[in-house]
Amino acid sequence: MNNELQPFGLTMTQAKFLRFLNSRKGMDTSQKDIEDYFDIAHSTVIGVLRRLEQKELVTFVDDPKDRRKKLVILLPAEQKIHDQVQRAKKRIDEQMLKGMTQDQIEALEKSLKQLHDNILDLTHNNKNGPHEI
């Protein structure tokens, strides 16, 4: 999957972050919003965002409502590659779902959502670490 994004110098995770930020245009988006949406650690989010900042695709500004927070802002360079990255994502999706009927795709999506929800339940209910079975 990263091969499709290689011409843009992006990893799949970086592309997902950019897509999330694009979906929230016009809304303030903090680093914490990204952590919560993707359910990943602060240090991971910071690392990915710093690499996007180095590529001049995002920048950070202080949140005027809460100076402890940093808002993540898309830069014009991101808009220049946005449509191309979306086309690459579409090609990836088409390749993964090739040969499947719409009913199969919908069943897969439903099953994956249920699996995701179950994993989240396990993760959030097991804050004390793994337990032996």
Secondary structure, DSSP 8 states (H G I E B T S, - for coil): -HHHHGGGT--HHHHHHHHHHHHTTTS--BHHHHHHHHT--HHHHHHHHHHHHHTTSEEEEEETTEEEEEEEEE-HHHHHHHHHHHHHHHHHHHHHTTT--HHHHHHHHHHHHHHHHHHHHHHHH-TT-----
